[in-house]
Amino acid sequence: MRRFFLLFLLIQGVLFTVEIRHTVQESVSGTELMTATSAWLIQLFDNPVLANGVII
């Protein structure tokens, strides 16, 4: 259980670090396409959904 917890914290720390770096967000292509596709899928269940860039 301790190993799982430490691994979980490590993964969360790495993902948080990657998320706050704007250069990573700019270099990863397809993020806006994935956001638009996700917004479209959400609209099938809940109509008032908007996607602006990479934010739903």
SULHU-V494855 format. One record per residue. SS is DSSP state (A for helix, B for strand, O for the rest). OMEGA is omega in degrees with one decimal (* if undefined). Layout:
BEGIN
ss:SS omega:OMEGA
ss:SS omega:OMEGA
END
This chain:
BEGIN
ss:O omega:179.2
ss:A omega:179.3
ss:A omega:178.0
ss:A omega:-178.0
ss:A omega:179.2
ss:A omega:177.1
ss:A omega:177.8
ss:A omega:179.0
ss:A omega:178.2
ss:A omega:179.9
ss:A omega:178.4
ss:A omega:178.8
ss:A omega:179.0
ss:A omega:-179.4
ss:A omega:177.8
ss:A omega:178.8
ss:A omega:178.5
ss:A omega:-177.3
ss:A omega:-175.1
ss:A omega:177.9
ss:O omega:-176.4
ss:A omega:-180.0
ss:A omega:177.9
ss:A omega:179.1
ss:A omega:-178.9
ss:A omega:-175.6
ss:A omega:-179.8
ss:O omega:-178.1
ss:O omega:177.3
ss:O omega:-178.6
ss:A omega:179.3
ss:A omega:177.3
ss:A omega:179.1
ss:A omega:177.7
ss:A omega:179.2
ss:A omega:178.5
ss:A omega:178.6
ss:A omega:178.4
ss:A omega:177.9
ss:A omega:178.6
ss:A omega:178.8
ss:A omega:179.9
ss:A omega:176.1
ss:O omega:-177.3
ss:O omega:-177.8
ss:O omega:-168.5
ss:O omega:-173.5
ss:O omega:178.8
ss:O omega:179.6
ss:O omega:173.9
ss:O omega:179.9
ss:B omega:-176.6
ss:O omega:179.9
ss:O omega:-178.6
ss:B omega:176.5
ss:O omega:*
END
